[in-house]
Amino acid sequence: MLVKNVIVGDLDRKYDHPLAEIVNIASQCDANITLEYENYHINAKSIMGMMSLVLQQGEEVVVSADGADEDELLNRYEMRKDK
């Protein structure tokens, strides 16, 4: 299991809801990925769960990935975040 603190930044705007991109990336991998924010633990593959989060730019979340491709998943997120 990998755990990483991530600061919420600008997300690509190619989706109607900005968190949809995170769900799209998470859904392409076998690993389980969870976002933790305050008292919430949200499955990153759940668009409804992700939309329930009210995140603002600059806030910190904890991302946990557990599975065979957990490294790939977090690396793909980092590559997209830097664009």
N, C-alpha and C positions, 0 to 999 in steps of 0.2 A: 504494500500500500504506500502510495506517495501522497504527501500532504504539502500544500504550498499556500502561502498567504499571497493574495493578489489584490492589487488596487484596481478598482473599476475605472476604466478609461472610456474613451469614445469607441463605440462599436460601429462596424460597417452598417450603413443604412440601406442595404439592399433588401431588407425584410420589413414587413409592416411593423413588427415589434422588434426593437433592437436585441432583445434576449433570444430571439428565434435563431440567431446565428450560433449561439452557444449550444442550443438544443440540437441544431443540425450537426455540429461537430461531434458532440457527445453521442448522438445516435449512430454515427458511422463507425464507432468503436465497440469492442466487446466489453471493455472495462466498465465497471460501475463508477459513476462520477457523481459526487454530492457537493453542493455549495452550502456552506454554513454561514449564516449571517444573523447576528444577535441570537435569538433562541430558535431560529428556523434551520432545519436540515432539509434541503430540497434536492430531489433527484433531477440532475441536469438534463435528463432525457425527457422530462415531462414539461411540455410547453405551458400547461395550466399552472403547474407548480412554480415555474420560473416567472410567469406573469404575475404571480401573487407577491413576488418580491418587489419592493419599492426601493430600488438602488439608485443612488446618485453618483455622478462622476466624483472620484476621489475617495469613495468609501472602500474599506477593506473587507474582503470575504476570504474564507478558507475553502480551498478546493481540495477535495480528497478523491483520488482515483485508485481503484483496486481491480486488478485483472491483468491478463497476459499482455495487453497493449497499453498499459498505463503510461509508460514513458512516451510512447508515440502520441497519445492523446494530449498530454500536457505540453509536449513540444509543438504540436500543431496549434494549440491555443496561443502559445508564446509567439509563434511566427505571425499569426494573424493579429495579435495585439500590437506588434511593432509596426504594422503598416500604417 
